Amino acid sequence: MSRSKRPLLSVVVPVLDEEKRLVRGIEALMQYVSESGLDLEVIIVDDGSRDATPGLIGELTGRHPLVHSITLPRNRGTHTLILSQVAFAISTA
């Protein structure tokens, strides 16, 4: 994918206290993206995690330029989470 254009697809991954699964899941997804040549970005939305999830998200965004994040300061529920995801995808289009 050329860095001069936006990815064709945004994959949104909502998370809440996912320290045990997050890294393994995102690394597997990014490996698949790399091997398949898919034109996509990953947007991780943290809905107020209280475990190590926020730090792990920071590590993932640092390692993978196509991984972005939104962090909600506290658990806001599904509706707010979805609105945050849509707003981010639209603002970066």
Buried (B, 14 or more C-beta within 10 A) or exposed (E): BEEEEBBEEBBBBBBBBBBEEBBEBBEEBBEEBEEEEBBBBBBBBBBBBEEBBBEBBEBBBEEBEBBBBBBBEEBEEEEEBEEBBEEBBEEEE
